[in-house]
Amino acid sequence: MPVSRRGATAVRALALAAMAVELVLAVGAWIYYGRLGAVGAPGAWLVELNWPWIAPLGIRLHLAMDGLSLLMVLLTAFLGLSSVVVSWREITQRVGHFHLHLMLVLAGVVGVFLAVDLFAFYFFWELMLIPMYFLIDLWGHEDRHRAAVKFFLFTQFGGLAMLLGILALYFAHASQTGQYSFDLADLARTNLAPAAAMLMMLGFFLGFAVKLPAFGLHPWLPAAHTQAPTAGSVILAGLLLKTGAYGLLRFAVPLFPEAARQFAPVAMALGVAGILYGAVLAFAQSDLKRLVAYTSISHLGFVLLGVYSFNVLALQGAVMQMLCHGLSTGALFIIAGLLQDRLGTREMGRMGGLWAVAPKMGAAAMVFAMASLGLPGLGNFIGEFLVLLGAFKVNVALTAVATAGLVAATIYSLWLIQRVFFGPSAEPPAMEDLRPHESLVLLAMVAVLLWLGLFPQAVLETSRAAMEYVAGTQVTATAEIPQLSTPGARIKGATPKFMEWTPTLSESTGEILQLRMLGVRIEGATPKFMESIPTKSESTGEILQLGVPRARIEGATPKFMESTPTKSESTEEIPQLSALKAGIEGAPRESRELTPRSEEGSRFRLQLTSGTRLMSFDGCLPVPLSAPWRGRFDHVSRPEFPDVPVARTAGVRPVCGLARPEFPDVPVVCELARPEFPDVMALAVPKGGRR
Amino acid sequence: MTLEQIRALLPLIILVGAAVAIMLGLAVRRNHAFTVAVAVGSLAAAILSLALGPTVATPITPLLRLDGFSVFFSGLILAASLFVAVLSHGYWNRRRTVISEEFYILLLLAAAGSVTLTMAVHFASFFLGLEILSGSLYAMIAYERDRQAAVEAGIKYLVLAGGSSAVLLFGMALVYARTGTLDMAAAAAKLAGALDVLTLAGVAMILVGIGFKLALAPFHLWAADVYEGAPAPTAAYAATVSKGAIFALLVRLAAAMDIQSNPPFQATLAAAAVITMFAGNLLALRQSNLKRLLAYSSIAHMGYLLVAFLAAGTLGRTAVGFYLAAYIITTLGVFAVMIVLSGTERDADRLEDYIGLSRAHPLLAAVFAGMLLSLAGLPLTAGFVGKFYLLAAGVGAHLWVLVAALVISSTISLFYYLRFIAAAYAQPAAPPALPAAVAMPRLARLAIAVLVILLLWLGVYPAAVIRAIQEAVAIGR
């Protein structure tokens, strides 16, 4: 439908306004939460939204933001705004339609960065594809159809592989707990056999590595980036590639920590291969956009290397690299687009000597080329430096090879500037320099890159907690998970003291309570705390797991804990347990008689799947367990005690509340049991108290 | 027969009554619009009678049974028939060369046959329903009897469907010989335990007969030619109603006889599913005729459905129900676009007809693209949730080979769907092959709008539909 000139301007203005609002909101959120001192990590989100969506399948529209998501949304808003501006003059055909797709793809990207329900994530992930396909296919350059289809087929295949991983995890979790949930926090607690975890991890990795793209899965990228219109290239390079890296950080690594660690050498090698391959091929290109496309493969190789180095330094570097690559490469694509618009070619052989006619553009290109080669003072340097620093601790050889990529980057970047802006001109260049709006966009990008290069602390601070979380899942379970064996220990006072009351080994022959802690927060006390872990042979008694986040320990918990019965009493009267009116099918008779003295008339049904580790619950008090699972536990098995499920919590929410009559404000969560002791449930005290 | 049973039978009574009424009416005076109104009205009344019918499972003679399962699938089939009837109105109006009114009699009878299939719990009613459906379809396919392609397609379908019916009947006879009963549940009870060669052959032949009707590979060869030759509304009908009804029957039969847990059948059906998915998608790759493409893509979709079918259990059956609903909505949508674009001479089934569609009919192009994207299984559309459900069922039952085949073959399918979408949005040098200014009948517009709403509803917020299907297939046991 032909759109009038005025209509086209209105459409552009609307898109511009939308992205401006988005940027203001994102910056506002950053400043607001920064001022509050909130860090934002999985389990302690800055802000979240959790609505039911497709209840029969346990799907929720669960969006949440931590430091990482916040930074990515900021990048999205900034690049989105930039791409609307640079399309202002370039897109003249079907303007409304173009902006529809542009906004749709940005919506998909923001959704990807915020979704923590895996169905919702997959939904947004696929949602990005269609508009991107149209952007390339309808507004791209000469070979656009082939490039668009290639892009679509590759990413769709990767997406489906990831979906299989998601579904396998979903069913593994469901068969263990009887809870059908796609929530990241729930799925992260699934106990998986190493082989199964590895296969699922590979499914996720495939999906993300295609997008990233990792070496070997990249063939779609040069074609798509080269053929897309400028805004399309900016979004592809600046945002879509980042969704792959983000997916690794948010899902592939935290969901399968052991498998990811095992896989790390391969992933790091792929990263290094990408760094070198991209750099070498970039050098061989004569097409300006194609050159920049190959540099993307090289730069994203650093991200892959950083993610799989598993230390905060490298992870922080990866985040920095994601942001800076988005800006610098986006800017180089903008410049390439402007040149093509003015000269009608992307062939560097037909350029040359352009500095004379377009010094502003040349200067801008120079800055971004310097950023790309990793000049100190610009953000990319920080990112690559941190990645290399972190990776060095893990794998010296690979890091050394990766460093060669920096040298290659210097060569291709300088070569690019030399060929395009200096050097002999093949034809007498006659073209317009930057127009005001173009200068504005590029200037803003320069400013941000400089700021990131000189004062990276603000960004690093924002992402730190989230990256510590990612790295933390890699720490061996023993070091991080406090276990406390308390046969009737009387616990008085707050956390440190709590630790001291840990009984010695000899005492812990009876019933053992495992306490779940917010692992990170009690680091100081942990070593001592750990000493008291019983050896396997001794832990023959009934094992109860008790999740106690820190908040409760300081508040109501001491009192709560004091009343823990002594050993002799506890066979029958573990108070938490006795609050259950249990009708346990198939369990030994004793367990069926765990009927509380109070709370008559309340009902609780427990379904046992014998032979399996976990059980499913049909109902609980006072909130029925069929109510959506809202917990946020992370389960990790400890290697020495494969039969003792252990948990690491990152902020706990009630799963199903069960108040003890004496302490009505302390709900208890029944959760886990060991197959040998089917009548014993694990208990957790949620942070929020009464539900 | 009790009053309850008559209430349960009302949908069939209404359909058959309306068919007779139209036939008698035509003897007096021909009026296309009036005939359509009667057909649509009776289909709507039949749907209403289903909704208001008995809420508990009601056996109607030993032959039929109205329960949640048959209510859901009958409703789906009747609604699809209603859409085809509405779309046929404009289509036949443009083809003045053909007398159009009898088409609706056939359509109503085919719908009655399909509804019978969804209610059938007895081999006799199964065969009866199938033959009523097929008999009407022969005539609907060859309805434009002046067109050679249509007649050829009709004869092709007649011969092949006749042959497959014979195989099916022979299979039933073998099962009967072994068990002495034609009641599905009773026969299944007698067959419980080891199957001997005779019954194995019998059940296998029944499955072959069903496979023919569903165009599962290797019995898929007829589909493309028949779709291409048939008028667009008939092709739409054959792709949606006929397949839906037979699949519903297959699910019920399998639930009664527990086919999925029988290793030889499981292996054979799994192999058939893999071959069907790949055959359908690979053969569709090079088609530039939309009807042939849809024929092959519908073969592939039946293959996808087999994955969920083999997963069995409530999850598998719910997935089948949901996917069939999504598939029917989507396929009807594509055919609806084709039908409104079809001119007086021929159907708009060539790739050229769609080049530049977005110029001439931007909204229609968007609908067309949306429907194809749904067939490809992309988000915001019913097909996305449907494919997700199929994969979930497959993964839940650990059918890894089938799931892998589904993933790979559906990635292949993107290629040909994208080709038509790209064509619709291409900017042609030459004007489109069909006249741009096709006047769209208001009714067809409404039908398309409803289909789009359904497509988005199932794609974005399907919770209520899923819950309804879960209940329906749970009662189906």
Interface residues (C-beta under 8 A of the other chain):
Chain A: M1 P52 W53 I54 A55 P56 L57 Q93 F119 Y122 F123 F124 E126 L127 L129 I130 Y133 F134 D137 L138 H145 A148 V149 F152 L153 Q156 F157 L160 A161 L163 L164 L167 A168 Y170 F171
Chain B: R359 P362 L373 L378 P379 L380 F384 V385 F388 L391 A392 V395 G396 V403 A404 V407 I408 S410 T411 L414 F415 L418 A422 Y425 Q427 Y461 P462 A463 I466 R467 Q470
